[in-house]
Amino acid sequence: MQTEIKICQNCKNSFAIESEDFAFYDKIHVPPPTWCPECRMVRRMGWTGYRILYKRKCDFTGDDVITFYHPKVPYKIYRQDVWWSDKWDPKTYGREYDFSRQFFEQFDELLKSVPLPSLHNEYTTLINSEYCNGVGSLKNCYLCFQSGAGATGNGHENTAYTHMVNDAKDCMDLSFSGQVELCYEVVRAIHCYRALYSLNCEDCHDIYFCMDCVGCTSCIGCVNLRNKSYCIFNKQYTSEEFTKKLSELNLGSRSAAEEMKKKTQLFFVDKPRKAFHGRKNVNMSGDYITHSKNARDSYLVQGGEDVRFSQILSPAAKCYDYTLFGVHAEWMYECAWDGLNTNMLKFCFWNYHAHHLDYCFGCHGSENLFGCVGIRKGSYCILNKQYTKEEYGTLVSKIKEQMSKVPYVDRKGRVYAYGEFFPPELSPWAFNESMASLGFVPFTKEQALAFGFTWRDDDPREYQASTAEIPDHINDVPDAFTKEMLKCIACGKNYRIVPKELDFYRRISIPVPQKCPLCRERDRVKQLNPIKLYPRACAKCSMAMQTSYAPDCPEIVYCESCYNSEVV
């Protein structure tokens, strides 16, 4: 088929469905989408909660558990070890499909009746790391999310406040990084040691306030350097001169560190940026893509092949509209947080080692399921009810047809036939509890409600006055400071400094932060370019290109060829 222009059912903007898109939809037997790629992404992200934690009771044991389901939402929550055990059977919640009612209404009832795990962790691999979610292979960690073992298989140790980070040791406040040690406030750092306040750096150690540096050692405020040492603002110094100037910066002082941050930002303004962040790609479009082939309109993808409209994957192949995870996943469509040797999943959330699932939630090690919740190592089930192979195939065909004849219509009047992801209004998480609210989708409360999501208003008990002022210099912070209640200067919520955190700040001589962990995490996400592409001309050769730098942004943007000729 040739390219068709459609009108998004949600935002009413036009979007194109190209011939190769139609070919993909035909291969996996789904109708073309009725929402534009951006609205589809927002819908998936709004269904992906993991970052906001609460305490509530386990509905099996009555114990207090840490969970990412708010105590007031109508879902049954089981302690992790109970949920993964044989103490209960998800098939006992199975039910007949009612052809007089909409599918999504029936699925929502099932989701609210089948117990869900309190957290989504490899909990048997965690040691003293209770307040973490979406993690595995952690030891002595605190508030780490979507993090754990990566290329080295080492996982995390003595680390806190990470988001989508693998293999970190003795680190704090990291995002989208891997194989790092003794790092602080970095975004997209790979194989780095003692990197502080830096962005998009690889194979570096002892760097401060650096950006887009590779193979650098002992550098401060540098950008676009390769294999350099003892540089400050890209100027070469001797080892002795560098050591003296580093000492003079007095980075243990917050005021001094903030002043240095402002200086580096000014220094970076007139330095060229590459149109996209990534390397070793063939035929790609998007940003933050590495080691990929035919990865188009995608973002934060490593090892992708033939993927489109996808975000935060590593690795995955033959996928469209796929957000978060991957790890040898193939033929995925409109899925979120699925992966780990999965294939042919459509409209699914949080399924591992699974095959041929439609509209399933938490069905690990399963195959050939439709509209199921929590089925483990099962097959040929619909709404958690067991069928034979022949019965399953016949009934699924009838349900798909019925979903088009009796579609679900949400409060906004949008129609959900077979081929649509779960409606926003049915998400177990409010928008400001989801990954979208971390900065990937900068919606206000009004925008989120207009999109169809719910919103969780803040608890006024979390906004108390500080019990102490934060000293400017780390040397002036007493041991007893970990008992104080602080107030975030950005959102006003309370937070504390835990003992391991204070020890870390003292070890690398940096000031105690004035923002809460969640605001710091959002600040790190904001350092990344947005999940958008714009037409723009190379500032050097004038070649037309697509980039995530908006045309009205002040950065000087080069095409890859011009950037490499000047920087690499």
C-alpha positions in Angstrom: 0.0 0.0 0.0 1.1 3.6 -0.6 1.4 6.2 2.1 -1.9 7.3 3.7 -2.5 10.4 5.8 -4.7 9.9 8.8 -6.2 12.1 11.4 -5.3 11.2 15.0 -8.3 10.2 17.0 -6.9 11.9 20.0 -5.1 15.1 19.1 -6.8 15.6 15.7 -3.4 16.2 14.0 -2.5 14.4 10.8 0.0 11.6 10.6 1.3 9.4 7.9 1.2 5.6 7.6 3.8 4.6 5.1 4.0 1.5 2.9 6.5 -0.3 5.2 4.3 0.4 8.1 1.3 -1.3 6.4 3.6 -4.2 5.7 4.5 -4.6 9.4 0.8 -4.4 10.4 -0.1 -7.1 7.8 2.6 -9.4 9.1 1.4 -9.3 12.7 -2.3 -9.1 11.7 -3.4 -5.8 13.3 -5.3 -2.9 11.8 -3.5 0.4 11.2 -3.4 2.7 14.2 -6.0 5.5 14.7 -3.7 7.5 17.1 -0.6 9.3 15.9 2.8 8.0 17.1 3.3 10.7 19.8 -0.2 10.1 21.3 0.4 6.4 21.2 3.7 6.8 23.1 2.1 9.0 25.7 -0.7 6.5 26.2 1.8 3.7 26.8 4.0 5.7 29.2 0.9 6.7 31.2 0.3 3.0 31.7 3.9 2.5 33.0 4.1 3.2 36.7 7.1 2.2 38.8 8.7 5.3 40.3 6.3 6.5 43.1 6.3 4.1 46.1 3.8 3.7 48.9 3.1 1.5 51.9 0.0 -0.6 52.1 -1.1 -4.0 53.3 -0.5 -7.3 51.5 -4.0 -8.7 50.7 -2.7 -12.2 51.4 -0.7 -12.0 54.6 -1.8 -8.6 56.0 1.9 -7.5 56.2 3.0 -4.0 55.4 4.6 -3.9 52.0 6.3 -1.3 49.8 4.5 -1.0 46.5 3.9 1.3 43.6 0.1 0.9 43.8 -1.5 3.7 45.9 -3.3 2.4 49.0 -6.7 3.7 47.7 -6.6 2.1 44.2 -9.0 -0.9 43.9 -6.4 -3.6 43.2 -5.4 -6.6 45.2 -1.7 -6.5 46.1 0.4 -9.5 47.2 3.8 -9.6 48.7 6.3 -10.5 46.0 7.3 -13.9 47.4 3.6 -14.8 47.8 2.7 -13.6 44.3 5.4 -15.7 42.6 4.6 -18.8 44.7 2.1 -21.6 44.3 0.0 -20.4 47.2 -2.6 -19.1 44.8 -3.8 -19.8 41.3 -4.6 -17.0 38.9 -6.8 -19.3 36.8 -9.3 -19.4 39.7 -10.2 -15.9 38.7 -11.0 -17.0 35.1 -14.4 -16.0 33.6 -16.5 -16.5 30.5 -16.2 -13.8 27.8 -19.5 -11.8 27.6 -20.2 -10.9 24.0 -22.8 -8.4 25.0 -20.1 -6.2 26.7 -17.0 -4.3 25.6 -13.7 -6.2 26.0 -11.9 -3.4 27.9 -14.7 -3.2 30.5 -14.3 -7.0 31.1 -10.5 -6.7 31.2 -10.6 -3.9 33.7 -12.8 -6.0 36.0 -10.3 -8.9 35.7 -7.3 -6.6 36.5 -9.0 -5.4 39.6 -9.7 -8.9 40.9 -6.5 -10.9 40.1 -3.8 -10.2 42.7 -0.8 -8.1 41.5 2.8 -8.2 43.0 3.7 -5.3 45.3 6.8 -4.6 43.2 8.2 -5.8 39.9 11.6 -7.0 41.0 13.9 -10.0 40.8 13.4 -9.9 44.6 15.6 -13.0 45.3 18.6 -11.1 43.9 18.2 -8.1 46.2 20.2 -7.6 49.4 19.2 -4.7 51.7 17.5 -2.9 48.8 13.8 -2.8 49.7 12.9 0.6 48.4 13.6 -0.1 44.7 11.4 -1.2 41.8 12.0 -2.7 38.3 15.4 -3.9 39.5 17.6 -7.0 40.0 21.0 -7.8 41.4 21.2 -5.0 43.9 23.1 -4.9 47.2 22.8 -2.0 49.7 20.8 0.2 47.3 18.1 2.8 47.9 15.5 4.3 45.5 16.9 2.7 42.4 14.4 2.2 39.5 14.7 0.2 36.2 18.2 -0.6 37.2 20.5 -3.6 37.9 22.8 -6.0 36.1 23.9 -5.1 32.6 26.9 -6.0 30.4 29.1 -7.0 33.3 26.4 -8.8 35.2 27.6 -7.1 38.4 24.4 -5.2 39.1 24.4 -2.4 41.7 26.2 -2.0 45.0 26.1 0.8 47.6 24.2 3.0 45.1 21.1 5.2 45.4 18.8 7.3 43.2 19.4 5.7 39.8 17.0 5.5 36.9 17.6 3.1 34.0 21.2 2.4 35.0 23.2 -0.9 34.9 26.2 -2.0 36.8 26.8 0.9 39.2 29.0 0.8 42.3 29.2 3.5 44.9 27.1 6.0 42.9 24.4 8.5 43.5 21.9 10.3 41.2 22.4 8.7 37.8 20.2 8.2 34.7 20.6 6.1 31.5 24.1 5.0 32.3 26.1 1.8 32.7 29.3 0.3 34.1 30.0 3.3 36.3 31.7 3.7 39.7 31.9 6.6 42.1 29.8 8.8 39.8 27.4 11.6 40.7 24.7 13.6 38.8 25.5 12.1 35.4 23.3 11.3 32.5 24.3 8.8 29.8 27.7 7.9 31.2 29.1 4.7 30.0 32.2 3.0 31.5 33.1 5.9 33.7 34.8 6.3 37.0 34.4 9.4 39.2 32.4 11.4 36.7 30.5 14.3 38.3 27.9 16.6 36.9 28.4 15.3 33.3 26.4 14.4 30.3 26.9 12.0 27.4 30.4 10.8 28.3 32.1 7.5 27.7 35.3 5.8 28.9 36.2 8.8 31.1 37.4 9.1 34.7 37.9 12.1 37.0 35.8 14.5 35.0 33.6 17.3 36.2 30.9 19.3 34.4 31.8 17.7 31.0 29.6 16.9 28.0 30.1 14.7 24.9 33.6 13.6 25.9 35.1 10.2 25.2 38.3 8.7 26.6 39.1 11.7 28.7 40.8 11.9 32.1 41.0 14.7 34.6 38.9 17.3 32.7 36.7 20.1 33.9 34.0 22.0 32.0 35.0 20.4 28.7 33.0 19.5 25.6 33.6 17.5 22.5 37.0 16.2 23.6 38.4 12.8 22.6 41.2 11.1 24.6 42.4 14.3 26.4 43.7 14.8 29.9 44.2 17.8 32.2 41.9 20.1 30.3 39.7 22.9 31.7 37.2 24.5 29.4 39.0 22.6 26.5 42.3 24.3 27.4 45.3 22.1 28.0 47.1 22.3 31.4 49.8 20.3 33.1 49.0 17.8 35.8 50.2 20.1 38.5 48.3 23.1 37.2 45.1 21.1 36.9 45.4 19.8 40.4 45.8 23.3 41.8 42.9 24.7 39.8 40.6 21.8 40.9 41.4 22.5 44.5 40.7 26.2 44.0 37.2 25.4 42.6 36.2 24.2 46.1 33.4 22.0 44.7 32.4 21.0 48.2 30.6 24.3 48.4 27.2 24.5 46.9 27.6 28.1 45.8 30.9 27.3 44.1 29.5 24.3 42.4 26.5 26.2 41.1 28.7 29.0 39.8 30.8 26.4 38.0 27.7 24.9 36.5 26.7 28.3 35.1 30.1 28.9 33.6 30.1 25.6 31.8 26.7 26.1 30.4 27.8 29.4 29.0 30.9 27.8 27.6 28.9 25.1 25.9 26.5 27.4 24.1 28.7 28.2 21.0 30.2 24.7 20.7 28.9 22.5 17.9 26.5 19.7 18.7 25.9 16.6 16.5 22.4 16.3 15.1 21.9 13.2 17.0 23.5 11.3 19.9 24.7 7.9 19.0 27.2 5.9 17.0 27.6 2.7 15.0 24.2 3.0 13.3 22.9 2.2 9.9 19.8 4.0 8.6 18.5 5.6 11.8 16.4 8.5 12.7 15.7 9.7 16.2 18.1 10.3 19.1 20.3 8.5 21.6 20.5 5.4 19.3 23.6 3.1 19.2 24.6 -0.1 17.5 21.3 -0.2 15.6 20.1 -0.8 12.1 16.9 0.6 10.6 15.9 2.2 13.9 13.6 5.0 12.8 11.7 7.6 14.8 13.0 6.1 18.0 14.7 7.2 21.2 17.2 5.7 23.6 17.6 2.5 21.7 20.7 0.2 21.8 21.0 -2.8 19.6 17.7 -2.2 17.7 17.0 -3.6 14.3 13.9 -2.8 12.2 12.2 -0.8 15.0 10.1 2.3 14.7 8.3 4.6 17.1 10.0 3.0 20.0 11.7 4.2 23.2 14.2 2.9 25.8 15.0 -0.5 24.3 18.1 -2.8 24.4 18.1 -4.9 22.2 15.0 -5.6 20.1 14.1 -6.3 16.5 11.1 -6.0 14.3 9.1 -3.8 16.7 6.8 -0.9 16.4 5.5 1.3 19.2 7.4 -0.4 21.9 8.4 1.4 25.1 10.8 0.2 27.8 12.9 -2.9 28.2 13.6 -5.3 25.2 16.4 -7.8 25.8 16.0 -10.0 22.8 12.4 -9.1 22.0 11.0 -9.5 18.5 7.8 -8.7 16.7 6.4 -6.4 19.5 3.6 -3.9 18.9 2.1 -1.4 21.2 3.7 -2.8 24.3 5.2 -1.4 27.5 7.8 -2.9 29.9 7.7 -6.3 28.1 10.8 -8.2 27.1 13.4 -10.8 27.9 13.1 -13.3 25.1 9.6 -12.3 24.1 8.0 -12.3 20.7 4.7 -11.6 19.0 3.3 -9.6 21.9 0.6 -7.0 21.1 -1.0 -4.5 23.4 0.7 -5.9 26.5 2.3 -4.7 29.7 5.0 -6.4 31.9 5.3 -9.8 30.4 8.6 -11.8 30.3 9.6 -15.0 28.4 6.3 -14.9 26.7 5.0 -15.5 23.2 1.9 -14.7 21.2 0.0 -12.7 23.8 -2.7 -10.0 23.2 -3.8 -7.6 25.9 -2.0 -9.4 28.8 -0.6 -8.0 32.0 2.1 -9.9 34.0 1.8 -13.2 32.2 5.4 -14.6 32.5 6.6 -17.7 30.7 3.2 -18.0 28.9 2.1 -18.3 25.3 -1.2 -18.0 23.4 -3.1 -15.9 25.9 -5.7 -13.2 25.3 -6.8 -10.6 27.9 -5.2 -12.4 30.8 -3.7 -11.2 34.1 -1.0 -12.9 36.1 -1.0 -16.3 34.3 2.4 -17.9 34.7 3.6 -20.7 32.4 0.1 -21.0 30.9 -1.3 -21.3 27.4 -4.7 -21.0 25.6 -6.4 -18.9 28.2 -8.9 -16.0 27.7 -9.7 -13.8 30.7 -7.8 -16.3 32.7 -10.1 -19.2 31.8 -8.5 -22.3 30.3 -9.5 -23.6 26.8 -8.2 -26.2 24.4 -6.1 -25.0 21.5 -9.0 -25.4 19.0 -11.4 -23.6 21.3 -8.9 -20.8 21.9 -8.3 -20.1 18.2 -12.0 -20.0 17.4 -13.0 -17.8 20.4 -10.1 -15.3 19.9 -11.3 -14.7 16.3 -14.8 -14.0 17.5 -13.6 -11.7 20.2 -11.5 -9.6 17.8 -14.5 -9.3 15.5 -16.8 -8.4 18.5 -14.3 -5.7 19.7 -14.9 -3.8 16.4 -18.7 -4.3 16.5 -19.0 -3.4 20.2 -16.0 -1.1 20.8 -15.1 0.5 24.1 -15.8 4.3 24.2 -14.0 6.3 26.8 -15.1 9.5 28.6 -13.5 11.5 25.8 -15.6 9.8 23.1 -12.6 7.9 21.7 -13.3 4.5 20.2 -11.2 1.4 21.2 -11.7 -1.5 18.8 -9.2 -4.3 18.4 -5.8 -2.8 17.7 -5.8 -0.1 20.3 -3.7 -0.1 23.5 -5.4 0.1 26.9 -7.4 3.3 27.5 -5.7 6.0 29.6 -8.6 6.1 32.0 -8.2 2.5 33.0 -4.5 2.8 34.0 -3.8 1.7 37.6 -1.5 4.7 37.9 -2.3 8.4 37.8 -0.4 10.3 35.2 1.9 11.9 37.8 2.8 8.4 39.1 3.8 7.2 35.6 7.1 7.3 33.8 5.6 10.0 31.5 5.7 12.5 34.3 9.4 12.0 34.9 10.0 14.5 32.1 9.4 12.5 29.0 6.0 14.1 28.6 5.8 17.5 30.3 2.1 17.6 30.9 0.4 19.8 33.5 -2.5 18.4 35.5 -4.9 20.0 33.1 -3.2 18.5 30.1 -3.1 15.0 31.7 -6.8 15.1 32.5 -7.6 16.4 29.0 -5.7 13.4 27.6 -7.9 11.1 29.7 -5.6 10.1 32.5 -6.3 10.5 36.2 -4.2 12.7 38.5 -3.0 12.0 42.1 -3.2 15.2 44.2 -0.4 15.7 46.7 -0.6 14.7 50.3 -0.4 17.9 52.4 1.5 15.9 55.1 4.5 15.8 52.8 4.9 19.6 52.9 6.2 20.3 56.4 8.7 23.0 57.3 12.4 22.0 57.3 13.9 21.2 60.6 17.3 22.4 59.6 19.1 24.6 57.1 21.5 22.8 54.7 25.0 24.0 55.1 26.7 25.4 52.0 29.8 23.2 52.4 29.8 19.5 52.9 32.5 19.9 55.6 30.0 21.7 57.8 27.3 19.0 57.7 27.2 17.1 61.1 26.5 13.4 61.4 23.2 14.1 63.0 22.0 15.8 59.8 20.5 12.4 58.7 17.8 12.9 61.3 16.6 16.2 59.9 13.6 16.7 57.6 14.4 18.9 54.6 12.1 20.7 52.2 12.8 20.6 48.5 13.3 24.0 47.0 11.6 23.0 43.7 8.4 21.1 44.7 8.3 21.8 48.4 8.0 18.2 49.5 10.0 16.8 52.4 13.0 14.5 52.0 15.8 13.2 54.1 19.5 12.5 53.7 20.2 8.8 54.5 23.5 7.9 56.2 25.0 6.1 53.1 24.2 9.3 51.1 26.0 11.6 53.5 29.0 9.3 53.5 29.1 9.5 49.8 28.9 13.3 49.6 31.8 13.4 52.1 33.8 10.9 50.2 33.8 12.8 47.0 33.5 16.3 48.6 30.2 17.5 47.1 27.4 19.6 48.8 24.2 18.1 50.1 21.4 18.7 47.5 18.6 21.1 48.1 16.1 19.2 45.9 14.3 16.0 46.7 15.4 12.8 44.8 12.4 12.9 42.4 13.0 16.5 41.4 16.7 15.7 40.9 15.7 12.8 38.7 13.3 15.0 36.6 16.2 17.5 36.2 18.4 14.8 34.8 15.7 13.6 32.3 15.3 17.3 31.2 19.0 17.3 30.2 18.1 15.0 27.4 16.7 16.3 24.2 12.9 15.8 23.8 11.4 12.9 22.0 10.7 14.9 18.9 12.3 15.4 15.5 12.6 18.7 13.7 13.8 19.6 10.2 16.9 21.8 10.4 19.9 22.7 8.3 23.5 21.9 9.3 25.1 25.0 10.6 28.3 24.3 8.7 27.4 22.8 5.3 23.7 23.7 5.2 22.6 20.1 4.5 19.0 19.3 5.4 18.7 17.0 8.4 16.4 15.8 11.1 17.3 16.5 14.7 15.9 16.7 18.2 17.2 20.2 18.5 14.3 22.5 17.7 15.0 25.1 15.0 14.6 27.9 17.5 17.1 26.4 20.0 20.3 28.4 20.4 22.6 25.4 19.9 24.9 25.2 16.9 24.0 21.9 15.3 26.1 20.0 12.7 25.4 17.0 10.6 27.3 13.9 11.5 30.0 14.4 8.8 30.7 18.0 9.8 30.8 17.2 13.5 33.2 14.3 13.0 35.5 16.3 10.8 35.8 19.0 13.5 35.6 17.1 16.7 36.6 13.4 16.3 
